[in-house]
Amino acid sequence: MSPAALASLLLDHPFADAEPLLLSPSETVTAGEARHEVHAIADALIAAGVKSGQAVAVQLPDGPRAIATMFAVWVAGAIFVPVNPRAPEPEVLHILDTTGAVARVAVDGIAMLPGSRTYEPGTAFVTWTSGTTGAPKPILHSHASYVELLDRVVGSIRGDRRDDNARPTPNLIPVSLALNAGIYNVLFGLRVGAAIVVMDRFTTTGFATLVARHGIQSTVLPPAAITMLADDPGVTALAPLRFVRSITAPLSPLQARRFIDKFGVVVLNGYGQAEIGEVIGWSARDAREHPEKLGALGRPHPGVDVKIVTDDGSPADDPDVIGRLFVRAPSMARGDATNAAGADLAARLDAEGYLDTGDLGRVDGDGFVWIEGRVSDLINRGGNKVYPDQVEEVLRLVPGVAEVAVVGASDARLGEVPVAFVVEVDGATVADDDLRAVCRAHLAPYKVPVAFHRIDALPRSEVGKVLRRELAGAAAEADRRDAT
């Protein structure tokens, strides 16, 4: 496979030159125009001094030009480093320094940088982990592994397709192209021969408009966007949308049900990590035949193996036993940009080549995988295990609760106790007694939070995951204030 294998997804796309390929709310670029622009930008990068194997940072607003520039970097033989155009300058400088980028492409053109690092042949791009449990890490992806990932998922989704010759509807990208989720879904759409529609910024009305305008039948959405659409009284229909795949963060079954009930659109979870890509998901057949599995991640994609490891280190023999989720994928990332040899990644592999995901899960008798939370989020209350997701799902039943997150707080007697951070619906006031009563009605006593804190909004990462470490810090600070 050539080092620029991913570039062929656009350059060799089946659309004729005159057909629209890259679209935004305000712009339409045909396949021929896109190919021409890719080569023109690649020539400019090479003329500026970019050499094969060097990193190029791209800091452009989401749209057709940003996509064309990503492909141009690969045509030039370089490594693509996405940078959020809204990122503060200190963060940008950290990205440039960490990756050793030799050039930066922004709206005002190409600027050469003092970086000099050369990456291994076949390296394609760098993305960052979500940073929910620590500082985000820059992950290196190769052309070969990413093509395998795309085909792994395409094969699973197309497994029971009745008409392989049918042209797919456009792929709508409602997340930033600076994120792995944005890059993945652009490449996925091109891999299946679809046009790409990019949102420059997510809004509920903008999303609904693009769905109707382009006849979108299937798309991806992060949980926060799913909740926003369910909450917006101005958006009453999403026809002809049929399927939404939830990405980037765990989706509450309650929010999935609200979305399904409002729009009649099937919501499917999926699972992956930056290091291994998407490894678990849903096929159309599973969606039709197993509606009772709402909330599951789906089943492992072809070539992917999973196992649940219990506290004593042994694989779980019985379905529905909760333990650490281990995954073995056909390919994975090369490591991170601060550790090119991948030692950190290798340390998470067991003797059989399974990766410790750091998540708690179970596999039911039908092979569907369910996530119970992160290992690092599990609260050990005097030997009793409290899964925050379970408590949060109950608290969301309380009228007036918009969002909630449960974290562990230190306790001198029990080690840890659960505390809840609650975001109230605008204008609502929810009493602690009401929250506590609902928890006691649905949960074992040891799972009931010992305190309820009100906050204006939950701290979230760029992909929408709740930053529990910040809430844990806030809980510790509240304990210190109470002690004084």
ROMAR-224674 format. One record per residue (C-alpha): residue in three letters; x, y, z; residue number from 1. Coordinates in Angstrom, 2 decimals, padded with zeros to 5 digits. Layout:
REM ROMAR-224674
<"ala", <X, Y, Z>, NUM>,
...
//
This chain:
REM ROMAR-224674
<"met", <000.00, 000.00, 000.00>, 1>,
<"ser", <001.42, 003.38, -000.98>, 2>,
<"pro", <002.27, 005.90, 001.76>, 3>,
<"ala", <-000.47, 008.21, 000.44>, 4>,
<"ala", <-003.18, 005.53, 000.27>, 5>,
<"leu", <-005.81, 007.73, 001.92>, 6>,
<"ala", <-005.33, 010.37, -000.78>, 7>,
<"ser", <-006.86, 008.00, -003.31>, 8>,
<"leu", <-010.22, 008.17, -001.53>, 9>,
<"leu", <-010.74, 011.61, -003.03>, 10>,
<"leu", <-008.53, 011.51, -006.12>, 11>,
<"asp", <-010.04, 008.20, -007.29>, 12>,
<"his", <-013.58, 008.89, -006.08>, 13>,
<"pro", <-016.19, 007.45, -008.49>, 14>,
<"phe", <-017.94, 010.79, -009.06>, 15>,
<"ala", <-017.45, 012.41, -012.45>, 16>,
<"asp", <-015.69, 015.76, -012.55>, 17>,
<"ala", <-018.93, 017.76, -012.86>, 18>,
<"glu", <-020.68, 016.13, -009.90>, 19>,
<"pro", <-020.82, 017.95, -006.54>, 20>,
<"leu", <-018.50, 016.22, -004.06>, 21>,
<"leu", <-017.64, 018.60, -001.20>, 22>,
<"leu", <-020.44, 020.79, 000.10>, 23>,
<"ser", <-021.15, 023.20, 002.94>, 24>,
<"pro", <-024.16, 025.41, 003.73>, 25>,
<"ser", <-022.73, 028.08, 001.43>, 26>,
<"glu", <-020.41, 026.30, -001.00>, 27>,
<"thr", <-020.43, 023.48, -003.56>, 28>,
<"val", <-017.21, 022.00, -004.96>, 29>,
<"thr", <-017.38, 019.47, -007.77>, 30>,
<"ala", <-015.21, 016.36, -007.87>, 31>,
<"gly", <-013.10, 017.87, -010.65>, 32>,
<"glu", <-012.62, 021.14, -008.77>, 33>,
<"ala", <-011.70, 019.25, -005.60>, 34>,
<"arg", <-009.05, 017.17, -007.37>, 35>,
<"his", <-007.58, 020.27, -008.99>, 36>,
<"glu", <-007.46, 022.11, -005.65>, 37>,
<"val", <-005.79, 019.16, -003.91>, 38>,
<"his", <-002.97, 019.09, -006.47>, 39>,
<"ala", <-002.60, 022.89, -006.42>, 40>,
<"ile", <-002.25, 023.00, -002.62>, 41>,
<"ala", <000.16, 020.03, -002.66>, 42>,
<"asp", <002.34, 021.83, -005.23>, 43>,
<"ala", <002.33, 024.95, -003.04>, 44>,
<"leu", <003.40, 022.97, 000.02>, 45>,
<"ile", <006.26, 021.34, -001.84>, 46>,
<"ala", <007.32, 024.68, -003.33>, 47>,
<"ala", <007.34, 026.18, 000.18>, 48>,
<"gly", <009.82, 023.53, 001.31>, 49>,
<"val", <007.69, 020.74, 002.81>, 50>,
<"lys", <009.37, 017.36, 002.38>, 51>,
<"ser", <008.04, 013.81, 002.54>, 52>,
<"gly", <007.56, 012.55, 006.09>, 53>,
<"gln", <007.29, 016.00, 007.65>, 54>,
<"ala", <004.26, 017.27, 009.55>, 55>,
<"val", <001.99, 020.05, 008.30>, 56>,
<"ala", <-000.42, 021.73, 010.70>, 57>,
<"val", <-003.73, 022.78, 009.12>, 58>,
<"gln", <-005.77, 025.42, 010.92>, 59>,
<"leu", <-008.73, 026.16, 008.66>, 60>,
<"pro", <-012.46, 026.61, 009.25>, 61>,
<"asp", <-014.52, 023.49, 008.60>, 62>,
<"gly", <-015.45, 023.34, 004.94>, 63>,
<"pro", <-014.41, 022.06, 001.51>, 64>,
<"arg", <-011.04, 023.84, 001.59>, 65>,
<"ala", <-010.09, 022.19, 004.87>, 66>,
<"ile", <-010.87, 018.78, 003.38>, 67>,
<"ala", <-008.93, 019.52, 000.19>, 68>,
<"thr", <-005.94, 020.66, 002.25>, 69>,
<"met", <-005.91, 017.44, 004.27>, 70>,
<"phe", <-005.68, 015.43, 001.05>, 71>,
<"ala", <-003.09, 017.82, -000.37>, 72>,
<"val", <-000.84, 017.16, 002.64>, 73>,
<"trp", <-000.97, 013.45, 001.82>, 74>,
<"val", <-000.32, 014.03, -001.88>, 75>,
<"ala", <002.78, 015.99, -000.83>, 76>,
<"gly", <003.88, 012.93, 001.19>, 77>,
<"ala", <003.50, 014.78, 004.49>, 78>,
<"ile", <001.67, 014.10, 007.78>, 79>,
<"phe", <-001.58, 015.93, 008.46>, 80>,
<"val", <-001.88, 017.68, 011.84>, 81>,
<"pro", <-005.37, 019.15, 012.36>, 82>,
<"val", <-005.66, 022.28, 014.50>, 83>,
<"asn", <-008.95, 023.76, 015.66>, 84>,
<"pro", <-009.17, 027.27, 014.20>, 85>,
<"arg", <-010.81, 028.43, 017.43>, 86>,
<"ala", <-008.06, 027.02, 019.67>, 87>,
<"pro", <-006.20, 029.56, 021.83>, 88>,
<"glu", <-002.68, 030.36, 020.68>, 89>,
<"pro", <-000.91, 028.61, 023.61>, 90>,
<"glu", <-002.72, 025.38, 022.70>, 91>,
<"val", <-001.79, 025.83, 019.05>, 92>,
<"leu", <001.86, 026.37, 019.92>, 93>,
<"his", <001.79, 023.21, 022.06>, 94>,
<"ile", <000.47, 021.22, 019.10>, 95>,
<"leu", <003.11, 022.63, 016.76>, 96>,
<"asp", <005.89, 021.90, 019.23>, 97>,
<"thr", <004.67, 018.39, 020.11>, 98>,
<"thr", <004.33, 017.28, 016.49>, 99>,
<"gly", <007.38, 019.12, 015.13>, 100>,
<"ala", <005.32, 020.61, 012.32>, 101>,
<"val", <007.39, 022.27, 009.57>, 102>,
<"ala", <004.51, 024.29, 008.15>, 103>,
<"arg", <001.22, 025.82, 009.21>, 104>,
<"val", <-001.65, 026.33, 006.77>, 105>,
<"ala", <-004.20, 028.97, 007.79>, 106>,
<"val", <-006.65, 031.25, 006.01>, 107>,
<"asp", <-003.81, 033.64, 005.16>, 108>,
<"gly", <-001.68, 030.98, 003.50>, 109>,
<"ile", <001.31, 028.72, 004.22>, 110>,
<"ala", <003.87, 029.66, 006.86>, 111>,
<"met", <007.02, 027.62, 007.29>, 112>,
<"leu", <008.06, 026.71, 010.86>, 113>,
<"pro", <011.36, 025.68, 012.49>, 114>,
<"gly", <010.20, 022.07, 013.06>, 115>,
<"ser", <012.41, 019.36, 011.57>, 116>,
<"arg", <010.96, 016.02, 012.65>, 117>,
<"thr", <010.58, 013.26, 010.06>, 118>,
<"tyr", <008.00, 010.53, 010.67>, 119>,
<"glu", <008.08, 006.87, 009.68>, 120>,
<"pro", <006.96, 006.09, 006.13>, 121>,
<"gly", <003.22, 005.44, 005.91>, 122>,
<"thr", <002.26, 007.77, 008.77>, 123>,
<"ala", <-000.91, 009.64, 007.81>, 124>,
<"phe", <-002.03, 012.03, 010.54>, 125>,
<"val", <-002.11, 012.91, 014.22>, 126>,
<"thr", <-005.22, 013.16, 016.39>, 127>,
<"trp", <-005.61, 013.66, 020.13>, 128>,
<"thr", <-007.27, 011.49, 022.74>, 129>,
<"ser", <-010.27, 013.05, 024.46>, 130>,
<"gly", <-008.41, 013.91, 027.68>, 131>,
<"thr", <-011.23, 012.82, 029.99>, 132>,
<"thr", <-008.87, 011.22, 032.52>, 133>,
<"gly", <-005.66, 013.14, 031.84>, 134>,
<"ala", <-003.88, 015.35, 029.37>, 135>,
<"pro", <-004.81, 014.57, 025.73>, 136>,
<"lys", <-002.22, 012.45, 023.91>, 137>,
<"pro", <-001.29, 012.87, 020.24>, 138>,
<"ile", <-001.98, 009.56, 018.46>, 139>,
<"leu", <-000.22, 008.61, 015.22>, 140>,
<"his", <-002.33, 006.96, 012.52>, 141>,
<"ser", <-000.98, 005.18, 009.47>, 142>,
<"his", <-002.49, 005.02, 005.98>, 143>,
<"ala", <-002.62, 001.23, 006.05>, 144>,
<"ser", <-004.28, 000.90, 009.46>, 145>,
<"tyr", <-006.86, 003.55, 008.69>, 146>,
<"val", <-007.85, 001.95, 005.40>, 147>,
<"glu", <-008.25, -001.34, 007.28>, 148>,
<"leu", <-010.41, 000.44, 009.87>, 149>,
<"leu", <-012.65, 001.96, 007.19>, 150>,
<"asp", <-013.14, -001.36, 005.44>, 151>,
<"arg", <-013.73, -003.10, 008.77>, 152>,
<"val", <-016.71, -000.85, 009.49>, 153>,
<"val", <-017.96, -000.65, 005.90>, 154>,
<"gly", <-017.99, -004.45, 005.73>, 155>,
<"ser", <-020.06, -004.69, 008.89>, 156>,
<"ile", <-022.60, -002.07, 007.81>, 157>,
<"arg", <-022.92, -003.44, 004.28>, 158>,
<"gly", <-023.16, -007.03, 005.43>, 159>,
<"asp", <-026.83, -007.38, 004.51>, 160>,
<"arg", <-027.28, -004.56, 002.00>, 161>,
<"arg", <-029.71, -005.55, -000.71>, 162>,
<"asp", <-028.37, -003.28, -003.48>, 163>,
<"asp", <-024.63, -002.76, -003.52>, 164>,
<"asn", <-024.95, -000.66, -006.68>, 165>,
<"ala", <-027.19, 001.97, -005.06>, 166>,
<"arg", <-025.45, 005.33, -004.69>, 167>,
<"pro", <-025.23, 006.33, -001.01>, 168>,
<"thr", <-026.77, 009.56, 000.18>, 169>,
<"pro", <-024.31, 012.31, 001.14>, 170>,
<"asn", <-022.37, 011.92, 004.38>, 171>,
<"leu", <-023.17, 014.81, 006.73>, 172>,
<"ile", <-020.30, 015.83, 009.02>, 173>,
<"pro", <-021.68, 017.72, 012.08>, 174>,
<"val", <-018.44, 017.59, 014.11>, 175>,
<"ser", <-015.15, 019.46, 013.76>, 176>,
<"leu", <-012.66, 018.35, 011.13>, 177>,
<"ala", <-009.97, 018.94, 013.76>, 178>,
<"leu", <-011.24, 015.86, 015.62>, 179>,
<"asn", <-010.70, 012.21, 014.83>, 180>,
<"ala", <-014.50, 011.84, 014.54>, 181>,
<"gly", <-014.62, 014.50, 011.82>, 182>,
<"ile", <-011.69, 013.06, 009.88>, 183>,
<"tyr", <-013.01, 009.52, 010.18>, 184>,
<"asn", <-016.47, 010.39, 008.89>, 185>,
<"val", <-015.10, 012.34, 005.91>, 186>,
<"leu", <-012.92, 009.38, 004.95>, 187>,
<"phe", <-015.74, 006.92, 005.62>, 188>,
<"gly", <-018.10, 008.83, 003.34>, 189>,
<"leu", <-015.56, 008.96, 000.54>, 190>,
<"arg", <-014.74, 005.28, 001.01>, 191>,
<"val", <-018.36, 004.30, 000.33>, 192>,
<"gly", <-018.55, 006.65, -002.66>, 193>,
<"ala", <-020.67, 009.40, -001.11>, 194>,
<"ala", <-020.54, 013.17, -001.34>, 195>,
<"ile", <-019.52, 015.05, 001.79>, 196>,
<"val", <-021.58, 017.80, 003.45>, 197>,
<"val", <-019.70, 019.74, 006.14>, 198>,
<"met", <-021.25, 021.90, 008.84>, 199>,
<"asp", <-019.06, 024.86, 009.75>, 200>,
<"arg", <-020.70, 024.92, 013.20>, 201>,
<"phe", <-023.42, 022.72, 014.65>, 202>,
<"thr", <-026.85, 024.26, 015.23>, 203>,
<"thr", <-030.11, 022.38, 015.50>, 204>,
<"thr", <-031.85, 024.35, 012.75>, 205>,
<"gly", <-028.81, 024.20, 010.50>, 206>,
<"phe", <-028.62, 020.44, 010.92>, 207>,
<"ala", <-032.31, 019.96, 010.14>, 208>,
<"thr", <-032.01, 022.18, 007.07>, 209>,
<"leu", <-029.07, 020.21, 005.65>, 210>,
<"val", <-030.77, 016.87, 006.32>, 211>,
<"ala", <-033.80, 017.97, 004.29>, 212>,
<"arg", <-031.81, 019.74, 001.55>, 213>,
<"his", <-029.52, 016.80, 000.80>, 214>,
<"gly", <-031.87, 013.92, 001.60>, 215>,
<"ile", <-029.64, 012.61, 004.39>, 216>,
<"gln", <-030.79, 009.17, 005.55>, 217>,
<"ser", <-027.97, 008.26, 007.93>, 218>,
<"thr", <-025.53, 010.40, 009.86>, 219>,
<"val", <-023.50, 010.67, 013.06>, 220>,
<"leu", <-024.11, 012.90, 016.06>, 221>,
<"pro", <-022.45, 013.32, 019.44>, 222>,
<"pro", <-024.77, 012.86, 022.45>, 223>,
<"ala", <-024.84, 016.59, 023.20>, 224>,
<"ala", <-026.22, 017.28, 019.72>, 225>,
<"ile", <-028.81, 014.50, 020.07>, 226>,
<"thr", <-029.99, 016.08, 023.32>, 227>,
<"met", <-030.07, 019.58, 021.77>, 228>,
<"leu", <-032.27, 018.36, 018.92>, 229>,
<"ala", <-034.62, 016.56, 021.29>, 230>,
<"asp", <-034.87, 019.70, 023.43>, 231>,
<"asp", <-035.45, 022.20, 020.59>, 232>,
<"pro", <-039.20, 022.84, 020.12>, 233>,
<"gly", <-038.45, 024.56, 016.81>, 234>,
<"val", <-037.17, 021.33, 015.22>, 235>,
<"thr", <-040.13, 018.98, 014.86>, 236>,
<"ala", <-039.04, 016.68, 012.00>, 237>,
<"leu", <-035.83, 015.30, 010.49>, 238>,
<"ala", <-037.17, 013.50, 007.41>, 239>,
<"pro", <-035.80, 011.63, 005.51>, 240>,
<"leu", <-033.29, 010.74, 008.25>, 241>,
<"arg", <-033.59, 007.08, 009.31>, 242>,
<"phe", <-030.48, 006.30, 011.38>, 243>,
<"val", <-028.21, 008.27, 013.70>, 244>,
<"arg", <-025.01, 006.74, 015.00>, 245>,
<"ser", <-024.00, 008.22, 018.34>, 246>,
<"ile", <-020.27, 009.00, 018.49>, 247>,
<"thr", <-017.49, 010.48, 020.67>, 248>,
<"ala", <-019.10, 009.87, 024.10>, 249>,
<"pro", <-021.52, 007.51, 025.86>, 250>,
<"leu", <-025.19, 008.19, 025.04>, 251>,
<"ser", <-027.78, 007.92, 027.78>, 252>,
<"pro", <-030.54, 005.43, 026.86>, 253>,
<"leu", <-033.01, 008.00, 028.20>, 254>,
<"gln", <-031.78, 010.64, 025.73>, 255>,
<"ala", <-031.79, 008.07, 022.93>, 256>,
<"arg", <-035.41, 007.21, 023.71>, 257>,
<"arg", <-036.42, 010.90, 023.77>, 258>,
<"phe", <-034.84, 011.40, 020.33>, 259>,
<"ile", <-036.47, 008.25, 018.90>, 260>,
<"asp", <-039.89, 009.17, 020.28>, 261>,
<"lys", <-039.71, 012.71, 018.87>, 262>,
<"phe", <-038.31, 012.05, 015.41>, 263>,
<"gly", <-038.92, 008.35, 014.72>, 264>,
<"val", <-035.21, 008.01, 013.92>, 265>,
<"val", <-033.27, 004.96, 015.10>, 266>,
<"val", <-030.33, 005.84, 017.34>, 267>,
<"leu", <-027.42, 003.42, 017.39>, 268>,
<"asn", <-024.40, 003.48, 019.65>, 269>,
<"gly", <-020.90, 002.60, 018.54>, 270>,
<"tyr", <-017.57, 002.18, 020.27>, 271>,
<"gly", <-013.97, 002.93, 019.50>, 272>,
<"gln", <-010.87, 004.65, 020.79>, 273>,
<"ala", <-008.30, 006.81, 019.08>, 274>,
<"glu", <-005.75, 004.00, 019.27>, 275>,
<"ile", <-007.91, 001.30, 017.63>, 276>,
<"gly", <-010.64, 003.13, 015.73>, 277>,
<"glu", <-014.23, 001.90, 015.75>, 278>,
<"val", <-014.38, -001.73, 016.86>, 279>,
<"ile", <-017.99, -002.26, 017.95>, 280>,
<"gly", <-021.15, -001.09, 016.22>, 281>,
<"trp", <-024.47, -001.90, 014.63>, 282>,
<"ser", <-025.47, -003.35, 011.29>, 283>,
<"ala", <-028.80, -002.44, 009.71>, 284>,
<"arg", <-029.95, -006.02, 010.30>, 285>,
<"asp", <-029.16, -005.87, 014.01>, 286>,
<"ala", <-031.04, -002.58, 014.24>, 287>,
<"arg", <-034.11, -004.17, 012.67>, 288>,
<"glu", <-033.98, -007.44, 014.60>, 289>,
<"his", <-032.91, -006.28, 018.06>, 290>,
<"pro", <-034.79, -003.08, 019.04>, 291>,
<"glu", <-034.75, -004.36, 022.63>, 292>,
<"lys", <-030.98, -003.79, 022.74>, 293>,
<"leu", <-031.33, 000.00, 022.85>, 294>,
<"gly", <-028.33, 001.31, 024.77>, 295>,
<"ala", <-025.90, -001.42, 023.71>, 296>,
<"leu", <-022.81, -000.55, 021.71>, 297>,
<"gly", <-023.64, -003.20, 019.14>, 298>,
<"arg", <-021.51, -006.22, 018.29>, 299>,
<"pro", <-017.81, -006.45, 017.39>, 300>,
<"his", <-017.00, -005.59, 013.78>, 301>,
<"pro", <-015.52, -008.33, 011.54>, 302>,
<"gly", <-012.02, -009.31, 012.65>, 303>,
<"val", <-012.45, -007.74, 016.11>, 304>,
<"asp", <-012.37, -009.83, 019.31>, 305>,
<"val", <-013.52, -008.70, 022.74>, 306>,
<"lys", <-013.32, -010.17, 026.21>, 307>,
<"ile", <-014.34, -009.12, 029.70>, 308>,
<"val", <-011.70, -009.54, 032.41>, 309>,
<"thr", <-012.82, -009.79, 036.03>, 310>,
<"asp", <-011.14, -008.36, 039.12>, 311>,
<"asp", <-008.98, -011.46, 039.57>, 312>,
<"gly", <-007.58, -011.11, 036.04>, 313>,
<"ser", <-009.49, -014.03, 034.50>, 314>,
<"pro", <-011.84, -013.78, 031.50>, 315>,
<"ala", <-015.53, -013.75, 032.42>, 316>,
<"asp", <-017.19, -017.06, 031.65>, 317>,
<"asp", <-020.82, -015.96, 032.02>, 318>,
<"pro", <-022.71, -013.37, 029.97>, 319>,
<"asp", <-023.54, -010.12, 031.71>, 320>,
<"val", <-020.60, -010.30, 034.14>, 321>,
<"ile", <-019.15, -006.80, 034.46>, 322>,
<"gly", <-015.40, -006.36, 034.13>, 323>,
<"arg", <-012.71, -004.56, 032.18>, 324>,
<"leu", <-013.29, -004.49, 028.44>, 325>,
<"phe", <-010.37, -005.77, 026.36>, 326>,
<"val", <-010.37, -005.48, 022.56>, 327>,
<"arg", <-008.17, -007.05, 019.88>, 328>,
<"ala", <-008.38, -005.30, 016.51>, 329>,
<"pro", <-006.74, -006.20, 013.18>, 330>,
<"ser", <-004.71, -002.98, 013.32>, 331>,
<"met", <-004.15, -000.05, 015.61>, 332>,
<"ala", <-002.30, 003.25, 015.88>, 333>,
<"arg", <001.49, 003.40, 015.96>, 334>,
<"gly", <001.73, 005.07, 019.36>, 335>,
<"asp", <001.74, 008.76, 020.12>, 336>,
<"ala", <003.73, 011.66, 018.80>, 337>,
<"thr", <005.66, 012.01, 022.05>, 338>,
<"asn", <006.49, 008.30, 022.07>, 339>,
<"ala", <006.92, 007.12, 018.48>, 340>,
<"ala", <007.88, 003.60, 019.53>, 341>,
<"gly", <004.43, 003.16, 021.06>, 342>,
<"ala", <005.65, 001.99, 024.46>, 343>,
<"asp", <002.59, 003.42, 026.23>, 344>,
<"leu", <000.30, 001.60, 023.84>, 345>,
<"ala", <002.26, -001.63, 024.15>, 346>,
<"ala", <001.95, -001.47, 027.94>, 347>,
<"arg", <-001.84, -001.73, 027.58>, 348>,
<"leu", <-001.63, -004.96, 025.56>, 349>,
<"asp", <-001.88, -008.35, 027.22>, 350>,
<"ala", <-000.06, -011.51, 026.11>, 351>,
<"glu", <-002.77, -012.30, 023.55>, 352>,
<"gly", <-002.66, -008.87, 021.94>, 353>,
<"tyr", <-005.84, -007.54, 023.56>, 354>,
<"leu", <-005.89, -003.83, 024.44>, 355>,
<"asp", <-007.08, -002.78, 027.88>, 356>,
<"thr", <-009.61, -000.07, 026.96>, 357>,
<"gly", <-009.95, 001.25, 030.49>, 358>,
<"asp", <-013.72, 000.80, 030.24>, 359>,
<"leu", <-016.02, -001.41, 032.27>, 360>,
<"gly", <-018.43, -003.50, 030.27>, 361>,
<"arg", <-020.29, -006.74, 029.76>, 362>,
<"val", <-021.24, -008.95, 026.82>, 363>,
<"asp", <-024.73, -010.41, 026.81>, 364>,
<"gly", <-025.80, -013.81, 025.53>, 365>,
<"asp", <-026.41, -012.46, 022.02>, 366>,
<"gly", <-022.93, -010.98, 021.76>, 367>,
<"phe", <-023.97, -007.35, 022.26>, 368>,
<"val", <-021.50, -005.25, 024.24>, 369>,
<"trp", <-022.68, -002.89, 026.97>, 370>,
<"ile", <-020.58, -000.22, 028.67>, 371>,
<"glu", <-020.97, 000.44, 032.39>, 372>,
<"gly", <-018.44, 003.26, 032.66>, 373>,
<"arg", <-014.72, 003.95, 032.95>, 374>,
<"val", <-012.54, 001.98, 035.35>, 375>,
<"ser", <-011.21, 005.29, 036.61>, 376>,
<"asp", <-014.78, 006.51, 037.26>, 377>,
<"leu", <-015.85, 003.50, 039.33>, 378>,
<"ile", <-016.59, 004.52, 042.92>, 379>,
<"asn", <-015.60, 002.07, 045.66>, 380>,
<"arg", <-017.80, 002.91, 048.63>, 381>,
<"gly", <-016.45, 000.82, 051.46>, 382>,
<"gly", <-016.10, -002.20, 049.17>, 383>,
<"asn", <-019.41, -001.64, 047.33>, 384>,
<"lys", <-019.09, -000.70, 043.66>, 385>,
<"val", <-021.02, 002.29, 042.41>, 386>,
<"tyr", <-021.28, 002.80, 038.64>, 387>,
<"pro", <-021.80, 006.55, 038.02>, 388>,
<"asp", <-023.70, 005.99, 034.74>, 389>,
<"gln", <-026.37, 003.98, 036.56>, 390>,
<"val", <-026.91, 006.69, 039.17>, 391>,
<"glu", <-026.95, 009.43, 036.53>, 392>,
<"glu", <-029.62, 007.62, 034.51>, 393>,
<"val", <-031.88, 007.56, 037.57>, 394>,
<"leu", <-031.31, 011.22, 038.40>, 395>,
<"arg", <-032.24, 012.22, 034.85>, 396>,
<"leu", <-035.75, 010.95, 035.62>, 397>,
<"val", <-036.30, 013.86, 038.01>, 398>,
<"pro", <-038.29, 016.73, 036.43>, 399>,
<"gly", <-036.19, 019.86, 036.24>, 400>,
<"val", <-032.86, 018.03, 035.82>, 401>,
<"ala", <-031.19, 018.93, 032.54>, 402>,
<"glu", <-027.85, 017.18, 033.07>, 403>,
<"val", <-026.09, 015.35, 035.85>, 404>,
<"ala", <-022.73, 013.75, 036.56>, 405>,
<"val", <-021.74, 011.58, 039.52>, 406>,
<"val", <-018.16, 011.33, 040.80>, 407>,
<"gly", <-016.36, 009.90, 043.78>, 408>,
<"ala", <-015.36, 012.09, 046.71>, 409>,
<"ser", <-012.88, 011.03, 049.36>, 410>,
<"asp", <-014.29, 009.85, 052.69>, 411>,
<"ala", <-012.28, 009.12, 055.83>, 412>,
<"arg", <-014.39, 006.11, 056.79>, 413>,
<"leu", <-015.50, 004.55, 053.48>, 414>,
<"gly", <-012.68, 005.63, 051.18>, 415>,
<"glu", <-015.02, 007.07, 048.56>, 416>,
<"val", <-018.64, 008.19, 048.40>, 417>,
<"pro", <-020.73, 009.29, 045.40>, 418>,
<"val", <-021.64, 012.95, 044.97>, 419>,
<"ala", <-023.76, 014.41, 042.18>, 420>,
<"phe", <-023.38, 017.60, 040.16>, 421>,
<"val", <-026.73, 018.73, 038.80>, 422>,
<"val", <-027.57, 021.17, 036.01>, 423>,
<"glu", <-031.16, 022.34, 036.40>, 424>,
<"val", <-033.48, 023.23, 033.54>, 425>,
<"asp", <-033.70, 026.99, 033.07>, 426>,
<"gly", <-036.10, 028.38, 035.65>, 427>,
<"ala", <-036.37, 025.13, 037.61>, 428>,
<"thr", <-035.41, 024.49, 041.20>, 429>,
<"val", <-034.98, 020.87, 042.24>, 430>,
<"ala", <-034.84, 020.04, 045.94>, 431>,
<"asp", <-032.20, 017.67, 047.30>, 432>,
<"asp", <-034.97, 015.65, 048.94>, 433>,
<"asp", <-036.58, 015.02, 045.55>, 434>,
<"leu", <-033.30, 013.86, 044.06>, 435>,
<"arg", <-032.60, 011.64, 047.03>, 436>,
<"ala", <-036.09, 010.14, 047.00>, 437>,
<"val", <-035.86, 009.09, 043.34>, 438>,
<"cys", <-032.45, 007.51, 043.96>, 439>,
<"arg", <-033.75, 005.57, 046.96>, 440>,
<"ala", <-036.70, 004.31, 044.92>, 441>,
<"his", <-034.48, 002.88, 042.17>, 442>,
<"leu", <-031.06, 002.19, 043.69>, 443>,
<"ala", <-029.44, 000.31, 046.54>, 444>,
<"pro", <-028.80, 002.63, 049.52>, 445>,
<"tyr", <-025.01, 002.67, 049.03>, 446>,
<"lys", <-025.46, 004.06, 045.49>, 447>,
<"val", <-027.38, 007.15, 046.63>, 448>,
<"pro", <-025.20, 010.29, 046.44>, 449>,
<"val", <-024.31, 011.83, 049.76>, 450>,
<"ala", <-024.44, 015.36, 048.35>, 451>,
<"phe", <-025.95, 017.24, 045.41>, 452>,
<"his", <-024.14, 020.25, 044.00>, 453>,
<"arg", <-025.72, 022.70, 041.53>, 454>,
<"ile", <-023.63, 023.98, 038.63>, 455>,
<"asp", <-024.48, 025.98, 035.50>, 456>,
<"ala", <-022.98, 023.46, 033.06>, 457>,
<"leu", <-020.99, 020.25, 033.14>, 458>,
<"pro", <-017.35, 020.66, 032.08>, 459>,
<"arg", <-016.87, 018.85, 028.78>, 460>,
<"ser", <-014.05, 018.06, 026.38>, 461>,
<"glu", <-014.15, 019.21, 022.78>, 462>,
<"val", <-015.92, 015.98, 021.77>, 463>,
<"gly", <-018.56, 016.34, 024.48>, 464>,
<"lys", <-017.26, 013.96, 027.13>, 465>,
<"val", <-017.78, 015.03, 030.74>, 466>,
<"leu", <-014.48, 015.94, 032.40>, 467>,
<"arg", <-015.03, 014.08, 035.63>, 468>,
<"arg", <-011.57, 014.92, 036.95>, 469>,
<"glu", <-012.63, 018.58, 037.13>, 470>,
<"leu", <-015.79, 017.65, 039.00>, 471>,
<"ala", <-013.79, 015.45, 041.38>, 472>,
<"gly", <-011.59, 018.44, 042.07>, 473>,
<"ala", <-014.65, 020.59, 042.70>, 474>,
<"ala", <-016.00, 017.96, 045.11>, 475>,
<"ala", <-012.71, 017.95, 047.01>, 476>,
<"glu", <-012.78, 021.75, 047.19>, 477>,
<"ala", <-016.33, 021.64, 048.54>, 478>,
<"asp", <-015.21, 019.18, 051.22>, 479>,
<"arg", <-012.40, 021.53, 052.23>, 480>,
<"arg", <-014.80, 024.46, 052.49>, 481>,
<"asp", <-017.22, 022.41, 054.60>, 482>,
<"ala", <-014.40, 021.31, 056.90>, 483>,
<"thr", <-013.48, 024.91, 057.64>, 484>,
//
